[in-house]
Structures are given as C-alpha cells and as structure tokens.
Amino acid sequence: MGRFLQIAGLVIGVTALVLQFAATLPWAMAAGRSLLGSIIFYFSFFTVLTNVAAVMVHASLVSPAGYAWFPAFARPRVRAGVAVAITLVFIIYRTVLAQLWQPQGLFLFSDILLHYVAPPIFVLWWLIAGADGSTRWRDISWWMIYPLAYLAYALIRAPFAGEVPYPFLDVAKNGAISVAIWSLGLTVLFAGLGVIAVLADHGVAQLRKTR
C-alpha cells in the first residue's frame, strides 16, 4: 500500500502541477504579465511550492535515480515537515479559499488534484510508510522556517508586484492589523499541526514496534 500511494502521489502531483502551470501561464500573460512574471506568479503560491516538495519526496524514494536527484527530501524529518505543510494547504483551502472563487475547466481539475487529492495521499502515505519515529520536538522550529519565509516573501513582494497570492495577505486592502492576525493564526496552526505530526510519528513507530 505504501508503494502504491507513493507512485500515485508522484503521478498525481506531477500531473496537477503541469496542468496548473498550463492553465496559469496563458491566463497570467493575458492579464498583462510578462513570461517571466507569469512564471514567478505561478511559483508564488504556497500550494504550488508545497506540492512541488511533496513530489520531490515521492521522487526521492521511488527509485535510486530519484534519490540521487533529491536526497535531502528522502530524510524522515523532511518528509514529516512536508506532511505538516500539505495538511495546512488542505485545511486553508477547504475552510477559507474554496469559498472565494469558482474555478472552471482546467483550473478546477488541477485545483481538485492539488488541494483535495494530493494532500490526503501524501499524509496517508506518510502514516503508512514514511513515519518512523525519528522526529523530535525541536524539528518543529525547523519546519516553521518554511511558512515564515513564505510569509516574508509574499509580504515583501506585494508592494513591488502589486498583488498578493492570497487575499488575506493583502495589506493595502485589509490593513496591517488584519494581515498580522492572519499571519499569526496561520503560524500557530502550522505549529499545532507540527505537534500533531511529532505525536503521530512516535505513535506509528510504537504501533509498529508493538506489532
């Protein structure tokens, strides 16, 4: 089952990212962005970056060639951190972003794969085959670097690009206090998911040992 989920996650993840890119690039260029600006816009979404990380984890473990390309992503603590991040992707999209727009066509299909299919597959794979009990509480602080760095990037880029990847990060529209509250809430949620991941990692390892 673990092997099946790993291959399924890799195929679905790559397919979703390619379809999203194929849909985003012409749409972004039609909106007035340059080719380079459209590519940067595509990679400015936490969802895309996290799904890329999930694909790299799967690729690093599915074959020796994949490991040679992405050895860092094969590490147990990196796998756990990606599981935390992609869980956040699912939660925020399901509870907040899904109500804010109605994608159609290729956007809808790729959105479903990126937000509703790839995250559960990755987390289920991690619980079945990726968790090994090696995570430590201090790992949470390392995992936090990713969302905090992303928040910093999105907020610093906003005044120069004139856009934000997510509406709740729009300081010009919502105000600094609102964005600060959202940022704090997301940070706390990510940290809470990190705690759950460490507990789950140890719990799964103990269950395997007992069996």
Summary of the structure (lengths in Angstrom):
residues: 211
radius of gyration: 17.6
end to end distance: 17.5
largest distance: 59.3
contacts: 650
relative contact order: 0.13
helix: 84%
strand: 0%
